[in-house]
């Protein structure tokens, strides 16, 4: 769901609510709450908890949906071998279509939805969380120099 982070902050200021108070009421980690307010995206459950914590309805903190579906979802059960994925972004949809054509025994497109999103089953082993390296400017320059020498 797309949330109006500015509206949430305004109401918090009007009611003298701190981040700590809202996080305590919602049971969200402070970093998660900050991310939600900054980027404006939250699950339905988180949106309901935030709205309740600041004394509003979910409808009062939602932004209108102007682009259709904007959610990308990866779901799997602990210890399962297959995951269900739903993508609305073109680059992921293209990747899934290519993998389904190349490896149909592993990647199965389940549905291409009316909203343009694509749902598929993939192996859980394909799911990786790889944060980018945090490099200083000096480290970036050193790496660039090494590539230039090659």
C-alpha positions, 0 to 999 in steps of 0.5 A: 500500500502507498502511504502518505508519509507527510500526513503521518508526520503532520499528525504525529506533530499535531498530537505530539507523538514521537517515533518511539511512541508510534513504534511502541504502539505498532510493534514496528522497529524504528528503522522499519517505521522510518523507511515506511514514512520515507518511502511510503510503502507498507503492508496492509497490516503495517498500514492499519497499525500505523493508522491506529497508532496515530489516531486515523483511519487507513483511508486517511493515510493512503495515497491514491493508486495512480499506476496500478499494481506497484507491489512485488511479492515473494512468498514461501513457507519455511523449509519449502522448495518452491516460492510464489513470486508476483512482479509488476516491474518489467525487468523482473517480469522479463527475467521470469519469462526468460527463465520459464522459457529456458528452465520450465521444470524449475520456473512456472508462470502461474498467471499473467494478471489483468493489472499487468503483474506476473505470478510464477513459482520458482525454487526458494534457492533462487531467492538471495538478499545481497546488499551492495558493498558500502565503499568509501570514495578512496576504495571506489577509486582503487577499484576503478584503477584496478579495472583500468589496468586490466 
